[in-house]
Amino acid sequence: MYLISDVLYFPSVSEATSEGILAVGGDLSSERLLLAYKSGIFPWFNPGEPILWWSPSSRMVLFFDNLIISKSMRNILNRNVFKVTFNQDFKAVISNCRSIKRDGQNGTWISDEMIEAYCNLHKLGIAKSVEVWQNEELVGGLYGIDLGNVFCDESMFSKVSNASKVAFIALANQLKYDNYKVLDCQVYNEHLESLGCNEIDREDFMKILNEDS
């Protein structure tokens, strides 16, 4: 495991441990975060602990033609139950991603430090959000990192049923329209699989990431 110094550098992702940890330490400066995402690396650590940088051997991604929209979801979308916006309230989205209660989790990895770092990236036009509204109330959304040809989805939240799915579907459709190559969802979970995501080898993900936009 690589110990990060003040130098803006990451080792090759091939040096990650079997769990996917590549490096420890450093900071969450905009420059370091952007280098990390461009290199197939993301931070994930508990508040109060050293920063851990990850590049797992399998990457959960969505190829847009594989997007699954169930019959019930199509009905919800056709009825315009929700209103979707982009980049209208980034801080509210990331704050809700931190505060929302999740099954099987006692806390959150989204610290004040993380919120400040990603809000700084948002000001630079690199971190972006999707908001889902119902009766003028923010009820769902997601945020992530926009690399120009790949979008890295960081976290989602939902206060009412299906709101995060609506955000995900809206983002996937927009990215497909804009000719992005893939939506990166980082690690496997059943919810993502139900939306059409699947795991690919890290090497295949890196090839996609390094292709010209």
Secondary structure as UniProt FT lines:
FT   STRAND          2..4
FT   HELIX           13..15
FT   TURN            18..19
FT   STRAND          21..25
FT   HELIX           30..38
FT   TURN            39..40
FT   STRAND          42..43
FT   TURN            47..48
FT   STRAND          52..54
FT   STRAND          58..62
FT   HELIX           64..66
FT   HELIX           71..78
FT   TURN            79..80
FT   STRAND          83..86
FT   HELIX           90..99
FT   TURN            103..104
FT   HELIX           112..123
FT   TURN            124..125
FT   STRAND          127..134
FT   TURN            135..136
FT   STRAND          137..146
FT   STRAND          150..158
FT   TURN            161..162
FT   HELIX           163..177
FT   TURN            178..179
FT   STRAND          182..186
FT   HELIX           190..194
FT   TURN            195..196
FT   STRAND          198..201
FT   HELIX           202..210
//
